[in-house]
Amino acid sequence: MSKTAVVTGGSSGIGLQTARRLLADGWRVWSLDVNPPPPHCATPLFMRAEMFSYLACNVSDIASTQAAFEQIQNQTEKIDALICSAGVLRAGRLVDQPPEHIDMMMNVNIKGPWLSTRYSVPLLKNGSTPGHPARVVFVGSISGIRPKVGTGFYAASKAALHVLVGVLAVELADANILVNAVAPGTVATPMICEQPGPEGIGTSFRPSGMSPLGRIAEPDDVVDVILFFLGERSCYVTGTVLPVDGGTRAAFSPK
Ligand SMILES: NC(=O)c1ccc[n+]([C@@H]2O[C@H](COP(=O)([O-])OP(=O)(O)OC[C@H]3O[C@@H](n4cnc5c(N)ncnc54)[C@H](O)[C@@H]3O)[C@@H](O)[C@H]2O)c1
């Protein structure tokens, strides 16, 4: 029988690539996103209605998230994994940022994963069996470990998310649900590629630049680690936040 995953933010970037890789591996995938999958997803992989479903869902909204999980619950008794990739970045100096940007990052980046986890726990409990724990994987950020000027509040939201990982891991251990996070450095996704640069209006956003490995990450670099957290070889790993940053935070480089 196929394993089932719910992926938030499954219409773009890391979430979309997670959905694609899981489908290719035979998983049944529910994608929750405010936006539908892009047109280039009209491929046989995404077109099998029994394997892939998109649900319009704002993960920062209680009613919207509850409704999405009710819809899933009406069609399946269990899920094996929840991957929370939905996130937003609004750059700017802390003292200048509009309060609505702060509210948005709090709501999407912290409240969103919390709400999704809350509503998925009954399904995850049904999906976990002795020796085969259910999984929750959050997409955090290296900025939550090593913050950057110009994205201070985003970094704070991801640091808070990392804290939730540890506490949820312990709270859900009895239910045999493992909770971990990846903390990517800069990844080539629309979130980064469509940010206004230093010349952009009202922001001081600058990508971190190349990692010590000489490039920024591709979504697959991050998805490889998400798949590790979903696989049989991480059954004794919970409550961790694993940097996937090519060594960006490992040491200060004067270069
Ligand atoms: N790209 C990077 O450099 C980078 C680095 C570290 C962490 N991250 C994190 O990775 C995750 C994925 O980001 P990405 O780079 O793939 O960005 P992306 O913009 O390509 O994808 C984000 C997805 O989240 C969805 N989304 C936004 N708000 C939502 C909401 N309220 N409800 C449901 N869906 C919503 C968007 O529609 C989009 O499909 C985010 O949590 C982000 O903070 C990204």
The ligand as a Tripos MOL2 file, in Angstrom:
@<TRIPOS>MOLECULE
LIG
   44    48     1     0     0
SMALL
NO_CHARGES

@<TRIPOS>ATOM
      1 N1         14.7120   29.4660   -0.8620 N.am      1 LIG1
      2 C1         15.5380   29.6190    0.1690 C.2       1 LIG1
      3 O1         16.6640   30.1440    0.0150 O.2       1 LIG1
      4 C2         15.1570   29.1450    1.5370 C.ar      1 LIG1
      5 C3         16.1520   29.0710    2.5080 C.ar      1 LIG1
      6 C4         15.8300   28.6270    3.7810 C.ar      1 LIG1
      7 C5         14.5370   28.2510    4.0580 C.ar      1 LIG1
      8 N2         13.5780   28.3380    3.0940 N.ar      1 LIG1
      9 C6         12.2190   27.9220    3.4600 C.3       1 LIG1
     10 O2         11.8220   26.9100    2.5820 O.3       1 LIG1
     11 C7         10.3940   26.8770    2.5100 C.3       1 LIG1
     12 C8          9.9900   26.8180    1.0560 C.3       1 LIG1
     13 O3         10.4400   28.0030    0.4410 O.3       1 LIG1
     14 P1         10.7750   28.0720   -1.1030 P.3       1 LIG1
     15 O4         12.1330   28.6400   -1.2090 O.co2     1 LIG1
     16 O5         10.4330   26.7820   -1.7430 O.co2     1 LIG1
     17 O6          9.7660   29.2460   -1.4960 O.3       1 LIG1
     18 P2          8.6380   29.3510   -2.6180 P.3       1 LIG1
     19 O7          8.1760   30.7560   -2.5230 O.co2     1 LIG1
     20 O8          9.1460   28.8320   -3.8950 O.co2     1 LIG1
     21 O9          7.4920   28.3550   -2.0820 O.3       1 LIG1
     22 C9          6.7160   28.6760   -0.9560 C.3       1 LIG1
     23 C10         5.3230   28.1040   -1.1780 C.3       1 LIG1
     24 O10         4.5540   28.3870    0.0080 O.3       1 LIG1
     25 C11         3.2730   28.8010   -0.4170 C.3       1 LIG1
     26 N3          2.6410   29.6060    0.6240 N.ar      1 LIG1
     27 C12         2.9820   30.8540    1.0370 C.ar      1 LIG1
     28 N4          2.1410   31.2660    1.9820 N.ar      1 LIG1
     29 C13         1.2350   30.2660    2.1780 C.ar      1 LIG1
     30 C14         0.1230   30.1110    3.0230 C.ar      1 LIG1
     31 N5         -0.2700   31.0810    3.8620 N.pl3     1 LIG1
     32 N6         -0.5720   28.9520    2.9670 N.ar      1 LIG1
     33 C15        -0.2050   27.9530    2.1050 C.ar      1 LIG1
     34 N7          0.8370   28.0730    1.2720 N.ar      1 LIG1
     35 C16         1.5540   29.2090    1.3120 C.ar      1 LIG1
     36 C17         3.5110   29.6040   -1.6820 C.3       1 LIG1
     37 O11         2.3370   29.7510   -2.4570 O.3       1 LIG1
     38 C18         4.5720   28.7520   -2.3570 C.3       1 LIG1
     39 O12         3.9910   27.7670   -3.1780 O.3       1 LIG1
     40 C19         9.9160   28.1310    3.2390 C.3       1 LIG1
     41 O13         9.4700   27.7840    4.5210 O.3       1 LIG1
     42 C20        11.1590   28.9810    3.3170 C.3       1 LIG1
     43 O14        11.1220   29.8790    4.4030 O.3       1 LIG1
     44 C21        13.8530   28.7570    1.8370 C.ar      1 LIG1
@<TRIPOS>BOND
     1     1     2 1
     2     2     3 2
     3     2     4 1
     4     4     5 ar
     5     4    44 ar
     6     5     6 ar
     7     6     7 ar
     8     7     8 ar
     9     8     9 1
    10     8    44 ar
    11     9    10 1
    12     9    42 1
    13    10    11 1
    14    11    12 1
    15    11    40 1
    16    12    13 1
    17    13    14 1
    18    14    15 2
    19    14    16 1
    20    14    17 1
    21    17    18 1
    22    18    19 2
    23    18    20 1
    24    18    21 1
    25    21    22 1
    26    22    23 1
    27    23    24 1
    28    23    38 1
    29    24    25 1
    30    25    26 1
    31    25    36 1
    32    26    27 ar
    33    26    35 ar
    34    27    28 ar
    35    28    29 ar
    36    29    30 ar
    37    29    35 ar
    38    30    31 1
    39    30    32 ar
    40    32    33 ar
    41    33    34 ar
    42    34    35 ar
    43    36    37 1
    44    36    38 1
    45    38    39 1
    46    40    41 1
    47    40    42 1
    48    42    43 1
@<TRIPOS>SUBSTRUCTURE
     1 LIG1         1 GROUP 0 **** ****
